[in-house]
Amino acid sequence: MFNSYTFVQMSAAKNDIVERLQRDVLSLQGYKKVSGSDKPDMCLGAIENAFPQGIFPINAVHEFISNTAEENAATNGFISGLMSRVMQQDRTCLWISNKRTVFPPALKLFGLAPERIIFLDLTRQKDVLWAVEEALKCEALSAVIGELKDLSFTESRRLQLAVEQSGVTGLIHRYSPRSANTVACLTRWSIKPMITMPEDGMPGVGLPRWNVQLLKVRNGKPGRWMIEWTDNGFRHITLRMFSISQKHTVQTG
């Protein structure tokens, strides 16, 4: 005959099985368990709540799509901010493209040392894809950034399998793709530029600001945020901050 203690034991055992199954499913989907000491300090704030376990997955491939020159520049800026957190241990990053759209000295704005990034400029898109896949297998690298136009599901699956073995972070930036087709990347992002707010009494432009949209995230929660880059990393823009900047723009514009 069952008593209350037996039911508690059965409930605890059931919860334990569910938790183990959830961990197994996440592992199969590309999410690796991260211990407290290995948890990356990405300084993304509320954005990290969109991911399972509340942790930005570094052992994965992330896809970024931009369709205009302005979005392309904003995306490169956001990616650079992410890399400044991933490369905190003086490791090396490989940036591969067939038409480089980033200005290396400008990366210092995001706390990156250009000399720690190897830029590989290739002629053909298929060579870029091959180089990205091979680089993602190299455990000595902290991250690989690939600027591609198009990416098939099969090609993206190979990239994801590579990082699951190596633990390298993969960032694929697709500029003006022919279609936003389904891929095997863990996430899909859209980064759009926002009007900046100059410092009081100072000429020029203010801090880089972006409208960050997480369009897709496997087993997570898509969302949209307004953030800017500061000397201390990413900072979320509140509605009050945004209203003040809009008012400032109207008055000075």
Secondary structure as GFF3:
##gff-version 3
##sequence-region A 1 253
A	DSSP	alpha_helix	4	28	.	.	.	ID=ss1
A	DSSP	three_ten_helix	45	50	.	.	.	ID=ss2
A	DSSP	three_ten_helix	52	54	.	.	.	ID=ss3
A	DSSP	beta_strand	61	66	.	.	.	ID=ss4
A	DSSP	alpha_helix	69	86	.	.	.	ID=ss5
A	DSSP	beta_strand	92	97	.	.	.	ID=ss6
A	DSSP	three_ten_helix	104	110	.	.	.	ID=ss7
A	DSSP	three_ten_helix	114	116	.	.	.	ID=ss8
A	DSSP	beta_strand	117	121	.	.	.	ID=ss9
A	DSSP	alpha_helix	125	136	.	.	.	ID=ss10
A	DSSP	beta_strand	141	148	.	.	.	ID=ss11
A	DSSP	alpha_helix	153	166	.	.	.	ID=ss12
A	DSSP	beta_strand	169	175	.	.	.	ID=ss13
A	DSSP	beta_strand	187	193	.	.	.	ID=ss14
A	DSSP	beta_strand	209	217	.	.	.	ID=ss15
A	DSSP	beta_strand	223	230	.	.	.	ID=ss16
A	DSSP	beta_strand	233	236	.	.	.	ID=ss17
A	DSSP	alpha_helix	239	252	.	.	.	ID=ss18
###
